[in-house]
Amino acid sequence: MKKKTWSLSFIKKIGDRFSHIIMGIEIFLAALIIVAVVIGAIALIVSTVQKGVVEQIIDYDNFQNILSYLLILIIGLELSIMLIRHQPSNIVDVMIYATARKMLIYSTDMVEGLIGVISIGVLFIIKVSLHKVDMDVDNPENN
Protein backbone atom coordinates (compact mmCIF):
# COMPACT_ATOMS: atom_id res chain seq x y z
CA MET A 1 0.00 0.00 0.00
CA LYS A 2 2.80 2.41 0.80
CA LYS A 3 4.31 1.95 -2.64
CA LYS A 4 1.12 3.15 -4.36
CA THR A 5 0.94 6.28 -2.19
CA TRP A 6 4.58 7.06 -2.95
CA SER A 7 4.09 6.66 -6.68
CA LEU A 8 0.98 8.87 -6.68
CA SER A 9 2.77 11.64 -4.82
CA PHE A 10 5.78 11.25 -7.14
CA ILE A 11 3.53 11.55 -10.18
CA LYS A 12 1.86 14.62 -8.64
CA LYS A 13 5.27 16.24 -8.07
CA ILE A 14 6.30 15.58 -11.67
CA GLY A 15 2.97 16.98 -12.89
CA ASP A 16 3.46 20.11 -10.78
CA ARG A 17 6.96 20.62 -12.18
CA PHE A 18 5.72 20.24 -15.76
CA SER A 19 2.94 22.69 -14.98
CA HIS A 20 5.48 25.24 -13.73
CA ILE A 21 7.67 24.70 -16.78
CA ILE A 22 4.70 25.19 -19.11
CA MET A 23 3.67 28.35 -17.26
CA GLY A 24 7.20 29.68 -17.63
CA ILE A 25 7.17 28.96 -21.37
CA GLU A 26 3.78 30.67 -21.73
CA ILE A 27 5.04 33.77 -19.90
CA PHE A 28 8.16 33.81 -22.09
CA LEU A 29 6.02 33.58 -25.24
CA ALA A 30 3.73 36.32 -23.94
CA ALA A 31 6.79 38.52 -23.35
CA LEU A 32 7.97 37.84 -26.91
CA ILE A 33 4.54 38.82 -28.24
CA ILE A 34 4.60 42.04 -26.20
CA VAL A 35 8.08 42.91 -27.50
CA ALA A 36 6.92 42.25 -31.07
CA VAL A 37 3.86 44.46 -30.54
CA VAL A 38 5.97 47.31 -29.15
CA ILE A 39 8.40 47.07 -32.07
CA GLY A 40 5.48 46.89 -34.51
CA ALA A 41 3.82 49.94 -32.94
CA ILE A 42 7.05 51.93 -33.14
CA ALA A 43 7.51 50.89 -36.78
CA LEU A 44 3.93 51.89 -37.59
CA ILE A 45 4.37 55.30 -35.97
CA VAL A 46 7.67 55.93 -37.74
CA SER A 47 6.36 54.89 -41.16
CA THR A 48 3.16 56.93 -40.73
CA VAL A 49 5.09 60.04 -39.69
CA GLN A 50 7.58 59.61 -42.55
CA LYS A 51 4.82 59.29 -45.16
CA GLY A 52 2.77 62.10 -43.65
CA VAL A 53 0.05 61.53 -41.09
CA VAL A 54 -2.65 63.49 -42.92
CA GLU A 55 -1.96 61.75 -46.23
CA GLN A 56 -2.08 58.35 -44.53
CA ILE A 57 -5.41 59.01 -42.85
CA ILE A 58 -7.14 60.73 -45.78
CA ASP A 59 -6.40 57.94 -48.25
CA TYR A 60 -8.89 55.11 -47.64
CA ASP A 61 -6.53 52.27 -48.57
CA ASN A 62 -3.74 53.59 -46.35
CA PHE A 63 -6.16 54.13 -43.48
CA GLN A 64 -7.48 50.59 -43.90
CA ASN A 65 -3.90 49.25 -43.81
CA ILE A 66 -3.14 51.25 -40.64
CA LEU A 67 -6.36 50.04 -39.01
CA SER A 68 -5.59 46.44 -39.97
CA TYR A 69 -2.10 46.72 -38.51
CA LEU A 70 -3.39 48.31 -35.29
CA LEU A 71 -5.98 45.59 -34.84
CA ILE A 72 -3.29 42.93 -35.31
CA LEU A 73 -1.24 44.63 -32.59
CA ILE A 74 -4.28 44.68 -30.28
CA ILE A 75 -4.95 41.00 -30.98
CA GLY A 76 -1.30 40.29 -30.10
CA LEU A 77 -1.67 42.08 -26.76
CA GLU A 78 -4.91 40.27 -25.98
CA LEU A 79 -3.23 36.98 -26.87
CA SER A 80 -0.42 37.70 -24.44
CA ILE A 81 -2.95 38.52 -21.70
CA MET A 82 -4.71 35.25 -22.49
CA LEU A 83 -1.42 33.33 -22.10
CA ILE A 84 -0.69 34.95 -18.74
CA ARG A 85 -4.11 35.02 -17.02
CA HIS A 86 -5.86 31.82 -18.22
CA GLN A 87 -9.40 33.16 -17.94
CA PRO A 88 -12.20 32.21 -20.37
CA SER A 89 -13.19 35.87 -20.86
CA ASN A 90 -9.72 36.58 -22.30
CA ILE A 91 -10.29 34.00 -25.02
CA VAL A 92 -13.59 35.68 -25.85
CA ASP A 93 -11.78 39.06 -26.06
CA VAL A 94 -9.31 37.67 -28.59
CA MET A 95 -12.18 36.23 -30.62
CA ILE A 96 -14.07 39.56 -30.53
CA TYR A 97 -11.05 41.51 -31.78
CA ALA A 98 -10.25 38.93 -34.46
CA THR A 99 -13.85 39.00 -35.68
CA ALA A 100 -13.92 42.80 -35.64
CA ARG A 101 -10.70 42.93 -37.66
CA LYS A 102 -12.05 40.47 -40.19
CA MET A 103 -15.28 42.41 -40.42
CA LEU A 104 -13.69 45.85 -40.80
CA ILE A 105 -10.85 44.93 -43.11
CA TYR A 106 -11.92 42.01 -45.29
CA SER A 107 -15.71 42.04 -45.27
CA THR A 108 -17.02 43.04 -48.68
CA ASP A 109 -20.63 42.00 -48.83
CA MET A 110 -23.61 42.61 -46.59
CA VAL A 111 -24.08 38.97 -45.56
CA GLU A 112 -20.50 38.79 -44.23
CA GLY A 113 -21.10 42.02 -42.30
CA LEU A 114 -24.31 40.67 -40.82
CA ILE A 115 -22.64 37.41 -39.80
CA GLY A 116 -19.81 39.42 -38.21
CA VAL A 117 -22.22 41.60 -36.24
CA ILE A 118 -24.16 38.54 -35.04
CA SER A 119 -20.89 36.80 -34.09
CA ILE A 120 -19.69 39.78 -32.08
CA GLY A 121 -23.09 40.02 -30.39
CA VAL A 122 -23.00 36.34 -29.41
CA LEU A 123 -19.41 36.67 -28.16
CA PHE A 124 -20.39 39.74 -26.15
CA ILE A 125 -23.31 37.86 -24.57
CA ILE A 126 -20.92 35.02 -23.69
CA LYS A 127 -18.47 37.51 -22.17
CA VAL A 128 -21.20 39.17 -20.08
CA SER A 129 -22.47 35.79 -18.85
CA LEU A 130 -18.90 34.72 -17.96
CA HIS A 131 -18.44 37.99 -16.08
CA LYS A 132 -21.73 37.40 -14.22
CA VAL A 133 -20.62 33.88 -13.27
CA ASP A 134 -17.29 35.26 -12.00
CA MET A 135 -19.11 37.85 -9.92
CA ASP A 136 -21.44 35.18 -8.48
CA VAL A 137 -18.48 32.96 -7.56
CA ASP A 138 -16.55 35.85 -6.00
CA ASN A 139 -19.55 37.12 -4.05
CA PRO A 140 -21.70 34.19 -2.83
CA GLU A 141 -23.68 36.47 -0.46
CA ASN A 142 -25.78 37.74 -3.40
CA ASN A 143 -27.27 34.27 -4.03
N, C-alpha and C positions, 0 to 999 in steps of 0.2 A: 504494500500500500504506500509506503514512503516513497518508493521509486516513482510512482505515478505523480504524486504531489510535486516531487522535485522536477520532473520533466515538464509539468504544466507551468510551474513558475519560471523554469528556464526558457520555455517557449514564449511566455509573456514578456520576459526581459528582452529577448531577441526582437520580438514584435515592437516593443517600446523603442528600442534603439533604431530599428528601421523607420519607425514613425518620425523620430527626431531627425534622422538623416533626410528623409523625404521633405520634411518641413524646412530644413536648411536649404535644400535644393530649390524648393518653391520660392523661398525668400530671395535667394540669389537670382533666380530667373525674374522675379518681380523687380529687383533692383536693376537688372539689365534692361528690362522694358522701360523703366523710369528714365534711365540714362538715355536710351534711344529716343524717347519722347522729348526730353529736354534738348537733345542735339537736333532733332527734327524741328522743334519749335523755333530754335535759334536760326536754323537754316531757312525756315519759312519767312521769318521776320527779315532776315538779311536779303533774301531774294526779292521779297515784296518791296522793301525800301529801295533796293537798287533799280528795280524796274519802274518804280513810281507807284506810290500807294493809290492815288486817285485813279490812275490808268488801270491798275489791277482790279479795283472795285467796280469801276464803271463798265468794263467789258464783261459781258455775261459769262463767257467761257472761262476767263481767268478767275472770276469770282467763284464759279462752280468748282474749279480746280482747288482754289484756296479752301473753300468750304469742305470739300472732300478730304483734303489733307488734314484740316483741323479735326474733323470727325474721326479720322483714323487715329489721330493723337489722343483724342478723348477715349476712344475705345481701348487704346493701349493702356491708358491710366486706369480705366475701370477694370481691365483684365488684371493689372497688377494688384489692385485692391482685392479682387476676387481671389487671387492666389494667396494673399496674406490673411484675409479675414475668414474665409470659408463659411460664408452665410448665403443661404439661398437667394436672398434679395439682391445680392451682388451679381449673381448669374443673370437675374432678370434685368438688371441695369445694363449689363453688357448686351443682352439681346435687344433691349429697347434702342440703345444707341446704334447697334448694327442695322436694325430694321429702319431706323430714321435715316441713316446714311444711305442705305439702299433706295429708300423712297425718294429722298431729296436729289440724289445724284443720278441714279440710273433708271428711275421710273419714267416711262414715256407715255403710257396710255392710262386711261381713267380706271380701268379694272385693276391694274397693278397698284395705283394710288389708293383705291378703295380697300384692297386687301391689306396694304400697308397700314392704313388707318385702323382697320379692324384689328390687325395684329398688335399694334401698339396699345389699343384700348384693352385688349384681352391681357396683354402683359402688365399693363398698369393695374388692372383689377387684381391680377395675381399678386403684384407687389403690395397693394394695399391690404389684401387678405393676409399675406405673410407678415406684414407689419402689425396687423391687428392680433395675429396669433402670438407674435413676439411680445406685444404689450400685455396680453392675457397671461402669458407664462411668467413674465417679470413681475406682474402685479396681481397675484391670485385673490386679493381682497375684493376686487371688483366683481368676481363671479358670484 
